[in-house]
């Protein structure tokens, strides 16, 4: 299980995932379940930002939706402040959703185009509070100004705003209840670079203002490095590495993490050529979750895979600097190491 590392380990756990498993059963297809999230365990502490990275199809968004209760959980446990929340219904589910809010990738598709901003941003207050219409409008106008819009915008419709402005609207709606956890599902990927920086600065401001914990799902590793406290790397539903952000970026241990980092362009021709010569590129496409190979989930694309990788799912191995990696080639007991040769296993 990913535990808070370094100075953050003294914070109280807020979100805990214990061997979370999410399955789908496609109609008209034999061969069993599609396992979207497989035995995922992690902890997010109070006020901490955890980045979850990986390719499209790795299970990041499905894991987020399982946390907020929009997809069913097939196994494992989700806890909020020590309380199990998987499978909640009715009033208990409503109470949980007040504490955990989500910002989606496409802000326009998550808004009713026939509603004014006063209704869109104020809807959580209508559902979760007893405030009257005027009080809700006053709170909406205040939040719009906090996220960089104006109070007068409350009377406008979503189509009157740019993509970046719509994302600010979505963020205002998500934080108007002052949740303890904010999940951002690729909230920057549909924006241009300049707008990304502006929205990222807004997230930083809100994190400090509200003392909120964040789960930040992204594929842009350069953004993650300067924003997150810790990183969890997912591949085909499995968390293959996690740890403090600086350790993961400066000393990645899992071959998949190394390949992801090497795919980020660097503005230096010599270093870019050196990267191409390293055996840390990813060949082929992400396999189907319906057709999982035995052993390590990454072995079919891993540039350093060995025969033992097919024998079973590798356990998490604690690494120096904090965190762990699920790889047989990590740690003192890796195949061919002195510990193995000396019979210390």
Phi, psi and omega in degrees: 000136179285118180255152174304137182250161173061220183294345183274349185291345179277347179287152180285139176298137179249307175248130178230128172249128181237105178051046182294135179226129178236128181235151171233149182238089183299136178289141175076015179228130178270171176108008175093195187275153170270113182269105183274326177229127189236104174057043182277128178231132176199164178228135173241123183274166178300130178073007183263152174247118176253123175267136176244119186236160180156169180292164172299134182093003182277350177105005184298308183292324178297320177298319179296317180292330175294323180296318181274358173086020180264352170231146183287151179261127181272338181189165180086195187216145172237127182236138175242115182052041177087356183254131179291129184238356180292131176083011179294150179222165174060225184297323180296321177294321179298317179295320180296320183290341173290328182275336181236117179241162188225142173245126186263170183293313183254102184292332184289319181288344179264011178236146174282115184293347180269358182257144173282162181300327179302324179279319183296307182288328183275353183301318177302325178292323178295324182279321192253357182226174178251019180293144176283174185299316180294321179294319178297318179297320179297319180291321178298315180298321178296315182293323179299322178289325178298322183270007173099011174254193181241159180298327180295339180293345181300338183265003182261172179254158182304325183294347181276003185237156176284173180300316179294322178292323177297323178293326175297322177297315180298321179293318178300317178298322183288329186257000184296336177270001183052060181292163177273340180227132175239122178257122181249107185264094181053044187291349181250347193292336181270005186251156175286168189300316181298315180292324176304314180298322179293317180291323178297319176298325177294318177300318179299316180297315181292324178298318179285324183290318186259353183054048189262146172274145183228140168248112190250103182272128184201161170245353178272098185292333180293328176289316183301319186301323185262008184235324188269158171273318180224163182230138170239127182257124182250144174216120177050045175088353183249138172279110187266341176202148175207159178163179176302145188300319181292322178295315182296320181284322183273332182218064178296144184250323182278139180303327179291318177299317179298319180293320177299314181295323180286345178277350179280121182298144175238140183279053180211108186304318182295313179296325179293320177294321179298323179296319181297333182276348181278146180274055179229026175270155181260123178262146174079184182257160176298125180296160177289137175298343178281342186236060183285135174280162178288159176080213182296134183295338184262356192295332182290343180239000186283130181285348183237021182297146178239173185300322182295343181296341180273353188281332182178166179292123184291143178282163174290130179246122179296135183241157179295135182099353177108145178089195184204165177222139180264082183208136179292340182269011179247137175100170185289341184256023177293152180305131180088358180284166180296323180300319180289318180298327181276003179075026182276358178281000000 
